[in-house]
Amino acid sequence: MSYFGKTNVVMVGMPGAGKSTIGLLLAKDMSLNFMDVDVFIQGHEGRQLQDIIDNDGIETFKKLEEKYLMDIDVCSYIISTGGSAIYCTKGIEHLKQTSVVVYLNINLETLKERIGDFSTRGVVIKEGQTFMGLYEERCHLYAAAADVEIDCNDKSMEEIVAEIRKALGR
């Protein structure tokens, strides 16, 4: 794979955007390895993301997420980040050194349908903040970090994978 000499693809976007599902499909389609950063963190911490957030707080979770993003040193991977990875500036910059960052952009209504009750999903959200507020806060951050932005609205997973491959020149 070559996109400005980068060897990995990093998926960013809101919780429910399809980063893990599309990332895994893309990895299979491109014969690359796959890493889900949320699963990576849970495996190293030995507990669920929501447990970390509930018991240690959002700031501790963000520090852990940054640490694990900085620890990623792989080649030929599709990497699905957690939705809050966008707050980890050093971690995203570290990944950008070897990766093309793909932002899966999807509308708020579709995300609400997919997620339902996000209080058990391990979503980093400030107390009292609405999901719409979180969406508005994060969308411009994802777009600013991205090398490629994919409009995922009203498209099948296969169409999205094909669009990403086309954007990557594959």
SERODO-558150 format. One record per atom (N, C-alpha, C): x, y, z. Coordinates in nm, 3 decimals, always signed. Atoms other than C-alpha are relative to their C-alpha. Example, Ala and Ser with C-alpha at 12.3 -4.5 7.8 and 13.67 -1.06 7.14 Angstrom:
x=+0.089&y=-0.119&z=+0.000 $
x=+1.230&y=-0.450&z=+0.780 $
x=+0.090&y=+0.120&z=+0.000 $
x=-0.082&y=-0.119&z=-0.006 $
x=+1.367&y=-0.106&z=+0.714 $
x=-0.077&y=+0.109&z=+0.073 $
This chain:
x=+0.084&y=-0.117&z=+0.000 $
x=+0.000&y=+0.000&z=+0.000 $
x=+0.089&y=+0.124&z=+0.000 $
x=-0.077&y=-0.124&z=-0.002 $
x=+0.126&y=+0.347&z=-0.073 $
x=-0.093&y=+0.119&z=-0.016 $
x=+0.070&y=-0.126&z=+0.005 $
x=-0.039&y=+0.677&z=+0.000 $
x=+0.095&y=+0.099&z=+0.064 $
x=-0.107&y=-0.088&z=-0.047 $
x=+0.241&y=+0.930&z=+0.029 $
x=+0.099&y=-0.079&z=+0.086 $
x=-0.097&y=+0.083&z=-0.071 $
x=+0.461&y=+0.641&z=+0.150 $
x=-0.046&y=-0.053&z=+0.134 $
x=+0.051&y=+0.047&z=-0.129 $
x=+0.237&y=+0.553&z=+0.446 $
x=-0.039&y=-0.147&z=-0.012 $
x=+0.024&y=+0.144&z=+0.003 $
x=+0.191&y=+0.188&z=+0.540 $
x=-0.126&y=-0.044&z=+0.072 $
x=+0.121&y=+0.034&z=-0.075 $
x=-0.119&y=+0.199&z=+0.762 $
x=-0.114&y=+0.093&z=-0.037 $
x=+0.119&y=-0.084&z=+0.013 $
x=-0.473&y=+0.334&z=+0.748 $
x=-0.063&y=+0.007&z=+0.138 $
x=+0.063&y=-0.022&z=-0.130 $
x=-0.626&y=+0.485&z=+1.063 $
x=-0.140&y=+0.054&z=-0.023 $
x=+0.140&y=-0.041&z=+0.011 $
x=-1.004&y=+0.514&z=+1.089 $
x=-0.035&y=+0.087&z=+0.121 $
x=+0.050&y=-0.086&z=-0.108 $
x=-1.145&y=+0.806&z=+1.291 $
x=-0.144&y=+0.036&z=-0.029 $
x=+0.140&y=-0.039&z=+0.015 $
x=-1.502&y=+0.917&z=+1.351 $
x=-0.075&y=-0.023&z=+0.130 $
x=+0.085&y=+0.010&z=-0.117 $
x=-1.786&y=+0.924&z=+1.597 $
x=-0.027&y=-0.145&z=+0.038 $
x=+0.048&y=+0.132&z=-0.038 $
x=-1.894&y=+0.622&z=+1.800 $
x=-0.122&y=-0.035&z=-0.084 $
x=+0.112&y=+0.041&z=+0.084 $
x=-2.129&y=+0.428&z=+1.574 $
x=+0.019&y=+0.030&z=-0.147 $
x=-0.024&y=-0.034&z=+0.141 $
x=-1.975&y=+0.557&z=+1.249 $
x=+0.037&y=-0.124&z=-0.083 $
x=-0.035&y=+0.122&z=+0.071 $
x=-1.858&y=+0.205&z=+1.162 $
x=+0.149&y=-0.024&z=-0.012 $
x=-0.146&y=+0.012&z=+0.010 $
x=-1.484&y=+0.235&z=+1.223 $
x=+0.048&y=-0.144&z=+0.012 $
x=-0.044&y=+0.139&z=-0.019 $
x=-1.443&y=-0.120&z=+1.352 $
x=-0.050&y=-0.091&z=-0.110 $
x=+0.059&y=+0.086&z=+0.103 $
x=-1.679&y=-0.285&z=+1.105 $
x=+0.063&y=+0.027&z=-0.136 $
x=-0.058&y=-0.036&z=+0.130 $
x=-1.552&y=-0.096&z=+0.800 $
x=+0.150&y=-0.029&z=+0.000 $
x=-0.144&y=+0.028&z=-0.010 $
x=-1.193&y=-0.125&z=+0.921 $
x=+0.031&y=-0.146&z=-0.021 $
x=-0.022&y=+0.144&z=+0.016 $
x=-1.218&y=-0.502&z=+0.946 $
x=-0.028&y=-0.043&z=-0.144 $
x=+0.031&y=+0.032&z=+0.139 $
x=-1.385&y=-0.528&z=+0.604 $
x=+0.110&y=+0.049&z=-0.094 $
x=-0.107&y=-0.057&z=+0.081 $
x=-1.118&y=-0.301&z=+0.454 $
x=+0.129&y=-0.081&z=+0.014 $
x=-0.119&y=+0.082&z=-0.023 $
x=-0.840&y=-0.506&z=+0.613 $
x=-0.009&y=-0.131&z=-0.077 $
x=+0.019&y=+0.124&z=+0.075 $
x=-0.983&y=-0.826&z=+0.465 $
x=+0.013&y=+0.025&z=-0.149 $
x=+0.001&y=-0.033&z=+0.142 $
x=-1.035&y=-0.661&z=+0.127 $
x=+0.140&y=+0.033&z=-0.052 $
x=-0.133&y=-0.042&z=+0.042 $
x=-0.680&y=-0.521&z=+0.116 $
x=+0.109&y=-0.096&z=+0.047 $
x=-0.095&y=+0.099&z=-0.053 $
x=-0.515&y=-0.826&z=+0.280 $
x=+0.100&y=+0.064&z=+0.095 $
x=-0.082&y=-0.063&z=-0.102 $
x=-0.385&y=-0.620&z=+0.571 $
x=-0.044&y=-0.048&z=+0.137 $
x=+0.034&y=+0.032&z=-0.137 $
x=-0.382&y=-0.673&z=+0.945 $
x=-0.100&y=+0.102&z=+0.052 $
x=+0.099&y=-0.089&z=-0.058 $
x=-0.648&y=-0.516&z=+1.166 $
x=+0.024&y=+0.016&z=+0.149 $
x=-0.011&y=-0.028&z=-0.144 $
x=-0.626&y=-0.349&z=+1.508 $
x=-0.114&y=+0.092&z=+0.040 $
x=+0.102&y=-0.084&z=-0.060 $
x=-0.914&y=-0.212&z=+1.712 $
x=+0.059&y=+0.056&z=+0.129 $
x=-0.067&y=-0.061&z=-0.114 $
x=-0.765&y=+0.035&z=+1.960 $
x=-0.080&y=-0.016&z=+0.128 $
x=+0.080&y=+0.021&z=-0.121 $
x=-1.059&y=+0.004&z=+2.202 $
x=+0.025&y=-0.140&z=+0.058 $
x=-0.027&y=+0.137&z=-0.045 $
x=-1.004&y=-0.373&z=+2.219 $
x=+0.143&y=-0.012&z=+0.053 $
x=-0.141&y=-0.004&z=-0.042 $
x=-0.627&y=-0.313&z=+2.248 $
x=+0.011&y=+0.055&z=+0.143 $
x=-0.001&y=-0.060&z=-0.134 $
x=-0.685&y=-0.088&z=+2.552 $
x=-0.063&y=-0.095&z=+0.101 $
x=+0.068&y=+0.091&z=-0.092 $
x=-0.933&y=-0.329&z=+2.712 $
x=+0.087&y=-0.122&z=+0.032 $
x=-0.087&y=+0.116&z=-0.021 $
x=-0.693&y=-0.620&z=+2.665 $
x=+0.115&y=+0.031&z=+0.094 $
x=-0.113&y=-0.037&z=-0.086 $
x=-0.404&y=-0.435&z=+2.827 $
x=-0.044&y=+0.040&z=+0.140 $
x=+0.049&y=-0.045&z=-0.130 $
x=-0.616&y=-0.291&z=+3.108 $
x=-0.079&y=-0.109&z=+0.074 $
x=+0.074&y=+0.109&z=-0.062 $
x=-0.815&y=-0.610&z=+3.172 $
x=-0.140&y=+0.038&z=+0.044 $
x=+0.136&y=-0.041&z=-0.033 $
x=-1.148&y=-0.428&z=+3.186 $
x=-0.060&y=+0.080&z=-0.115 $
x=+0.074&y=-0.070&z=+0.103 $
x=-1.415&y=-0.261&z=+2.974 $
x=+0.029&y=+0.151&z=+0.006 $
x=-0.022&y=-0.145&z=+0.006 $
x=-1.378&y=+0.101&z=+2.859 $
x=-0.093&y=+0.073&z=+0.097 $
x=+0.097&y=-0.068&z=-0.088 $
x=-1.695&y=+0.202&z=+3.046 $
x=+0.041&y=-0.013&z=+0.146 $
x=-0.047&y=+0.021&z=-0.136 $
x=-1.549&y=+0.055&z=+3.366 $
x=+0.113&y=+0.099&z=+0.033 $
x=-0.110&y=-0.096&z=-0.020 $
x=-1.235&y=+0.269&z=+3.324 $
x=-0.057&y=+0.140&z=+0.018 $
x=+0.059&y=-0.134&z=-0.006 $
x=-1.443&y=+0.582&z=+3.260 $
x=-0.077&y=+0.019&z=+0.131 $
x=+0.083&y=-0.011&z=-0.122 $
x=-1.685&y=+0.514&z=+3.549 $
x=+0.083&y=+0.004&z=+0.127 $
x=-0.075&y=+0.014&z=-0.125 $
x=-1.422&y=+0.423&z=+3.808 $
x=+0.123&y=+0.090&z=+0.010 $
x=-0.123&y=-0.080&z=-0.003 $
x=-1.116&y=+0.628&z=+3.707 $
x=-0.020&y=+0.140&z=-0.056 $
x=+0.030&y=-0.132&z=+0.054 $
x=-1.275&y=+0.922&z=+3.526 $
x=+0.046&y=+0.018&z=-0.144 $
x=-0.028&y=-0.028&z=+0.141 $
x=-1.259&y=+1.068&z=+3.177 $
x=+0.145&y=+0.040&z=-0.022 $
x=-0.138&y=-0.047&z=+0.020 $
x=-0.921&y=+1.238&z=+3.222 $
x=+0.099&y=-0.116&z=+0.008 $
x=-0.088&y=+0.118&z=-0.009 $
x=-0.755&y=+0.913&z=+3.332 $
x=-0.014&y=-0.085&z=-0.125 $
x=+0.020&y=+0.078&z=+0.122 $
x=-0.912&y=+0.733&z=+3.037 $
x=+0.072&y=+0.064&z=-0.118 $
x=-0.066&y=-0.070&z=+0.110 $
x=-0.785&y=+0.999&z=+2.796 $
x=+0.152&y=-0.020&z=+0.005 $
x=-0.144&y=+0.022&z=-0.015 $
x=-0.432&y=+0.961&z=+2.936 $
x=+0.038&y=-0.141&z=-0.041 $
x=-0.024&y=+0.139&z=+0.040 $
x=-0.450&y=+0.584&z=+2.895 $
x=-0.009&y=-0.015&z=-0.153 $
x=+0.019&y=+0.009&z=+0.144 $
x=-0.581&y=+0.621&z=+2.540 $
x=+0.120&y=+0.061&z=-0.073 $
x=-0.118&y=-0.065&z=+0.060 $
x=-0.297&y=+0.862&z=+2.453 $
x=+0.122&y=-0.092&z=+0.009 $
x=-0.114&y=+0.091&z=-0.021 $
x=-0.042&y=+0.620&z=+2.600 $
x=-0.004&y=-0.116&z=-0.099 $
x=+0.010&y=+0.116&z=+0.089 $
x=-0.173&y=+0.325&z=+2.399 $
x=+0.011&y=+0.040&z=-0.147 $
x=-0.017&y=-0.047&z=+0.138 $
x=-0.195&y=+0.528&z=+2.077 $
x=+0.148&y=+0.022&z=-0.029 $
x=-0.144&y=-0.024&z=+0.017 $
x=+0.170&y=+0.629&z=+2.127 $
x=+0.078&y=-0.130&z=-0.006 $
x=-0.067&y=+0.131&z=+0.000 $
x=+0.263&y=+0.261&z=+2.180 $
x=-0.016&y=-0.075&z=-0.132 $
x=+0.026&y=+0.073&z=+0.125 $
x=+0.130&y=+0.155&z=+1.838 $
x=+0.117&y=+0.021&z=-0.096 $
x=-0.114&y=-0.001&z=+0.093 $
x=+0.422&y=+0.066&z=+1.612 $
x=-0.015&y=-0.121&z=-0.091 $
x=+0.033&y=+0.111&z=+0.088 $
x=+0.292&y=-0.152&z=+1.330 $
x=+0.015&y=+0.043&z=-0.146 $
x=-0.011&y=-0.025&z=+0.143 $
x=+0.316&y=-0.182&z=+0.953 $
x=-0.102&y=-0.087&z=-0.072 $
x=+0.101&y=+0.071&z=+0.080 $
x=+0.048&y=-0.284&z=+0.701 $
x=-0.125&y=-0.035&z=+0.082 $
x=+0.118&y=+0.018&z=-0.085 $
x=-0.245&y=-0.239&z=+0.939 $
x=-0.109&y=+0.100&z=-0.038 $
x=+0.114&y=-0.089&z=-0.008 $
x=-0.592&y=-0.094&z=+0.929 $
x=-0.025&y=+0.014&z=+0.150 $
x=+0.013&y=-0.027&z=-0.143 $
x=-0.631&y=+0.070&z=+1.272 $
x=-0.129&y=+0.077&z=+0.024 $
x=+0.124&y=-0.064&z=-0.037 $
x=-0.972&y=+0.153&z=+1.413 $
x=+0.018&y=+0.063&z=+0.138 $
x=-0.014&y=-0.068&z=-0.128 $
x=-0.948&y=+0.416&z=+1.686 $
x=-0.135&y=+0.011&z=+0.069 $
x=+0.122&y=-0.034&z=-0.070 $
x=-1.201&y=+0.492&z=+1.953 $
x=-0.041&y=+0.141&z=-0.041 $
x=+0.048&y=-0.132&z=+0.039 $
x=-1.415&y=+0.798&z=+1.891 $
x=+0.071&y=+0.114&z=+0.071 $
x=-0.066&y=-0.105&z=-0.078 $
x=-1.233&y=+0.993&z=+2.163 $
x=+0.148&y=+0.014&z=-0.031 $
x=-0.143&y=-0.008&z=+0.034 $
x=-0.887&y=+0.930&z=+2.014 $
x=+0.035&y=+0.137&z=-0.057 $
x=-0.024&y=-0.130&z=+0.062 $
x=-0.926&y=+1.264&z=+1.838 $
x=+0.046&y=+0.104&z=+0.102 $
x=-0.047&y=-0.090&z=-0.105 $
x=-0.862&y=+1.436&z=+2.173 $
x=+0.147&y=-0.023&z=+0.035 $
x=-0.138&y=+0.037&z=-0.031 $
x=-0.522&y=+1.265&z=+2.193 $
x=+0.092&y=+0.051&z=-0.111 $
x=-0.074&y=-0.064&z=+0.108 $
x=-0.326&y=+1.509&z=+1.979 $
x=+0.133&y=-0.068&z=-0.027 $
x=-0.130&y=+0.066&z=+0.019 $
x=+0.014&y=+1.346&z=+2.037 $
x=-0.018&y=-0.139&z=-0.060 $
x=+0.026&y=+0.134&z=+0.051 $
x=-0.132&y=+1.001&z=+1.971 $
x=-0.038&y=+0.001&z=-0.148 $
x=+0.040&y=-0.011&z=+0.140 $
x=-0.296&y=+1.105&z=+1.643 $
x=+0.121&y=+0.042&z=-0.085 $
x=-0.120&y=-0.042&z=+0.075 $
x=+0.023&y=+1.285&z=+1.531 $
x=+0.099&y=-0.116&z=-0.015 $
x=-0.087&y=+0.118&z=+0.007 $
x=+0.221&y=+0.970&z=+1.613 $
x=-0.048&y=-0.095&z=-0.110 $
x=+0.055&y=+0.090&z=+0.101 $
x=-0.011&y=+0.757&z=+1.399 $
x=+0.011&y=+0.059&z=-0.140 $
x=-0.007&y=-0.065&z=+0.132 $
x=-0.008&y=+1.011&z=+1.114 $
x=+0.138&y=-0.015&z=-0.065 $
x=-0.134&y=+0.017&z=+0.056 $
x=+0.368&y=+0.953&z=+1.073 $
x=+0.006&y=-0.120&z=-0.095 $
x=-0.004&y=+0.122&z=+0.081 $
x=+0.300&y=+0.608&z=+0.927 $
x=-0.135&y=-0.035&z=-0.062 $
x=+0.137&y=+0.037&z=+0.037 $
x=-0.071&y=+0.621&z=+0.848 $
x=-0.073&y=+0.109&z=-0.077 $
x=+0.098&y=-0.087&z=+0.063 $
x=-0.331&y=+0.772&z=+0.621 $
x=-0.120&y=+0.002&z=+0.095 $
x=+0.114&y=-0.012&z=-0.090 $
x=-0.611&y=+0.904&z=+0.843 $
x=-0.127&y=+0.019&z=-0.081 $
x=+0.128&y=-0.001&z=+0.071 $
x=-0.961&y=+0.833&z=+0.710 $
x=-0.111&y=+0.032&z=+0.100 $
x=+0.111&y=-0.042&z=-0.084 $
x=-1.255&y=+1.015&z=+0.866 $
x=-0.129&y=-0.053&z=-0.060 $
x=+0.130&y=+0.052&z=+0.041 $
x=-1.585&y=+0.826&z=+0.841 $
x=-0.105&y=+0.098&z=+0.050 $
x=+0.094&y=-0.105&z=-0.032 $
x=-1.834&y=+1.112&z=+0.834 $
x=-0.143&y=-0.051&z=-0.021 $
x=+0.138&y=+0.048&z=+0.007 $
x=-2.194&y=+1.021&z=+0.910 $
x=-0.090&y=+0.094&z=+0.079 $
x=+0.088&y=-0.099&z=-0.064 $
x=-2.496&y=+1.227&z=+1.011 $
x=-0.046&y=-0.043&z=+0.139 $
x=+0.038&y=+0.019&z=-0.139 $
x=-2.621&y=+1.264&z=+1.366 $
x=-0.118&y=-0.095&z=+0.017 $
x=+0.118&y=+0.084&z=-0.012 $
x=-2.958&y=+1.095&z=+1.309 $
x=+0.035&y=-0.148&z=-0.013 $
x=-0.041&y=+0.139&z=+0.020 $
x=-2.798&y=+0.775&z=+1.180 $
x=+0.079&y=-0.051&z=+0.121 $
x=-0.078&y=+0.038&z=-0.119 $
x=-2.554&y=+0.770&z=+1.473 $
x=-0.091&y=-0.029&z=+0.119 $
x=+0.094&y=+0.020&z=-0.111 $
x=-2.838&y=+0.806&z=+1.724 $
x=-0.073&y=-0.133&z=-0.015 $
x=+0.068&y=+0.128&z=+0.025 $
x=-3.020&y=+0.512&z=+1.562 $
x=+0.091&y=-0.118&z=+0.031 $
x=-0.095&y=+0.111&z=-0.018 $
x=-2.709&y=+0.293&z=+1.570 $
x=+0.039&y=-0.020&z=+0.146 $
x=-0.052&y=+0.009&z=-0.136 $
x=-2.601&y=+0.373&z=+1.924 $
x=-0.107&y=-0.025&z=+0.104 $
x=+0.102&y=+0.013&z=-0.103 $
x=-2.924&y=+0.401&z=+2.118 $
x=+0.051&y=+0.061&z=+0.130 $
x=-0.047&y=-0.047&z=-0.131 $
x=-2.820&y=+0.428&z=+2.485 $
x=+0.152&y=-0.005&z=+0.001 $
x=-0.146&y=-0.004&z=+0.005 $
x=-2.458&y=+0.543&z=+2.470 $
x=+0.065&y=+0.000&z=+0.138 $
x=-0.055&y=-0.008&z=-0.136 $
x=-2.419&y=+0.547&z=+2.849 $
x=+0.075&y=-0.127&z=+0.041 $
x=-0.070&y=+0.125&z=-0.034 $
x=-2.291&y=+0.186&z=+2.850 $
x=+0.105&y=-0.037&z=-0.104 $
x=-0.085&y=+0.033&z=+0.114 $
x=-2.076&y=+0.204&z=+2.538 $
x=+0.144&y=+0.044&z=+0.018 $
x=-0.136&y=-0.047&z=-0.017 $
x=-1.760&y=+0.364&z=+2.677 $
x=+0.026&y=+0.127&z=-0.077 $
x=-0.013&y=-0.126&z=+0.072 $
x=-1.823&y=+0.701&z=+2.515 $
x=+0.052&y=+0.107&z=+0.096 $
x=-0.054&y=-0.109&z=-0.080 $
x=-1.611&y=+0.986&z=+2.650 $
x=-0.085&y=+0.124&z=-0.026 $
x=+0.091&y=-0.114&z=+0.011 $
x=-1.869&y=+1.256&z=+2.712 $
x=-0.006&y=+0.070&z=+0.135 $
x=+0.002&y=-0.078&z=-0.124 $
x=-1.869&y=+1.536&z=+2.967 $
x=-0.136&y=-0.011&z=+0.066 $
x=+0.126&y=+0.005&z=-0.074 $
x=-2.131&y=+1.530&z=+3.239 $
x=-0.091&y=+0.114&z=-0.047 $
x=+0.096&y=-0.098&z=+0.046 $
x=-2.441&y=+1.706&z=+3.112 $
x=+0.004&y=+0.029&z=-0.149 $
x=-0.011&y=-0.023&z=+0.144 $
x=-2.324&y=+1.709&z=+2.750 $
x=-0.094&y=-0.093&z=-0.075 $
x=+0.087&y=+0.083&z=+0.083 $
x=-2.570&y=+1.584&z=+2.490 $
x=+0.082&y=-0.068&z=-0.109 $
x=-0.068&y=+0.067&z=+0.111 $
x=-2.478&y=+1.347&z=+2.209 $
x=+0.016&y=+0.098&z=-0.116 $
x=-0.011&y=-0.101&z=+0.106 $
x=-2.550&y=+1.633&z=+1.965 $
x=+0.115&y=+0.096&z=+0.030 $
x=-0.111&y=-0.087&z=-0.039 $
x=-2.309&y=+1.855&z=+2.159 $
x=+0.134&y=-0.067&z=-0.025 $
x=-0.122&y=+0.076&z=+0.024 $
x=-2.046&y=+1.584&z=+2.142 $
x=+0.031&y=-0.008&z=-0.149 $
x=-0.013&y=+0.007&z=+0.146 $
x=-2.105&y=+1.543&z=+1.768 $
x=+0.053&y=+0.133&z=-0.055 $
x=-0.042&y=-0.133&z=+0.047 $
x=-2.070&y=+1.917&z=+1.708 $
x=+0.143&y=+0.031&z=+0.043 $
x=-0.134&y=-0.024&z=-0.051 $
x=-1.754&y=+1.930&z=+1.921 $
x=+0.106&y=-0.078&z=-0.078 $
x=-0.101&y=+0.087&z=+0.060 $
x=-1.580&y=+1.643&z=+1.747 $
x=+0.013&y=+0.006&z=-0.152 $
x=-0.005&y=+0.010&z=+0.147 $
x=-1.670&y=+1.667&z=+1.376 $
x=+0.111&y=+0.081&z=-0.063 $
x=-0.106&y=-0.081&z=+0.061 $
x=-1.434&y=+1.952&z=+1.297 $
x=+0.139&y=-0.052&z=+0.038 $
x=-0.129&y=+0.059&z=-0.040 $
x=-1.154&y=+1.777&z=+1.491 $
x=+0.035&y=-0.117&z=-0.090 $
x=-0.024&y=+0.113&z=+0.090 $
x=-1.194&y=+1.461&z=+1.282 $
x=+0.041&y=+0.050&z=-0.139 $
x=-0.028&y=-0.053&z=+0.134 $
x=-1.200&y=+1.662&z=+0.959 $
x=+0.140&y=+0.061&z=-0.007 $
x=-0.132&y=-0.064&z=-0.001 $
x=-0.888&y=+1.858&z=+1.058 $
x=+0.113&y=-0.103&z=+0.002 $
x=-0.104&y=+0.103&z=-0.010 $
x=-0.692&y=+1.540&z=+1.136 $
x=+0.007&y=-0.088&z=-0.123 $
x=+0.012&y=+0.098&z=+0.109 $
x=-0.804&y=+1.349&z=+0.826 $
x=+0.079&y=+0.038&z=-0.124 $
x=-0.057&y=-0.013&z=+0.134 $
x=-0.614&y=+1.296&z=+0.504 $
x=-0.109&y=-0.024&z=-0.103 $
x=+0.110&y=+0.037&z=+0.089 $
x=-0.929&y=+1.151&z=+0.349 $
x=-0.129&y=+0.004&z=+0.082 $
x=+0.130&y=-0.001&z=-0.066 $
x=-1.293&y=+1.217&z=+0.441 $
x=-0.099&y=-0.075&z=-0.088 $
x=+0.097&y=+0.082&z=+0.072 $
x=-1.557&y=+0.963&z=+0.341 $
x=-0.139&y=+0.029&z=+0.053 $
x=+0.141&y=-0.020&z=-0.036 $
x=-1.926&y=+1.052&z=+0.340 $
x=-0.065&y=-0.138&z=+0.004 $
x=+0.055&y=+0.135&z=-0.020 $
x=-2.086&y=+0.737&z=+0.482 $
x=-0.153&y=-0.004&z=+0.000 $
x=+0.146&y=-0.006&z=-0.005 $
x=-2.449&y=+0.851&z=+0.464 $
x=-0.063&y=-0.075&z=-0.116 $
x=+0.078&y=+0.074&z=+0.099 $
x=-2.690&y=+0.620&z=+0.282 $
x=+0.085&y=-0.087&z=-0.092 $
x=-0.086&y=+0.090&z=+0.078 $
x=-2.412&y=+0.384&z=+0.167 $
x=+0.015&y=-0.132&z=+0.075 $
x=-0.026&y=+0.131&z=-0.061 $
x=-2.357&y=+0.015&z=+0.226 $
x=+0.146&y=-0.007&z=+0.045 $
x=-0.137&y=+0.020&z=-0.045 $
x=-2.044&y=-0.106&z=+0.402 $
x=+0.093&y=-0.025&z=-0.120 $
x=-0.081&y=+0.032&z=+0.118 $
x=-1.918&y=-0.242&z=+0.069 $
x=+0.028&y=+0.125&z=-0.083 $
x=-0.021&y=-0.124&z=+0.075 $
x=-1.968&y=+0.095&z=-0.101 $
x=+0.103&y=+0.089&z=+0.070 $
x=-0.095&y=-0.081&z=-0.076 $
x=-1.775&y=+0.268&z=+0.177 $
x=+0.140&y=-0.055&z=-0.015 $
x=-0.131&y=+0.063&z=+0.019 $
x=-1.488&y=+0.018&z=+0.154 $
x=+0.054&y=+0.032&z=-0.139 $
x=-0.043&y=-0.030&z=+0.137 $
x=-1.475&y=+0.069&z=-0.225 $
x=+0.042&y=+0.146&z=-0.013 $
x=-0.033&y=-0.142&z=+0.007 $
x=-1.473&y=+0.446&z=-0.180 $
x=+0.134&y=+0.029&z=+0.069 $
x=-0.128&y=-0.016&z=-0.070 $
x=-1.186&y=+0.425&z=+0.072 $
x=+0.113&y=-0.052&z=-0.089 $
x=-0.105&y=+0.058&z=+0.089 $
x=-0.986&y=+0.198&z=-0.162 $
x=+0.029&y=+0.096&z=-0.115 $
x=-0.018&y=-0.094&z=+0.112 $
x=-1.042&y=+0.444&z=-0.448 $
x=+0.079&y=+0.123&z=+0.047 $
x=-0.070&y=-0.117&z=-0.053 $
x=-0.929&y=+0.736&z=-0.229 $
x=+0.147&y=-0.030&z=+0.030 $
x=-0.137&y=+0.041&z=-0.030 $
x=-0.617&y=+0.541&z=-0.134 $
x=+0.077&y=-0.038&z=-0.126 $
x=-0.066&y=+0.037&z=+0.125 $
x=-0.544&y=+0.464&z=-0.498 $
x=+0.021&y=-0.149&z=-0.013 $
x=-0.014&y=+0.147&z=+0.002 $
x=-0.600&y=+0.089&z=-0.451 $
x=-0.120&y=-0.063&z=-0.064 $
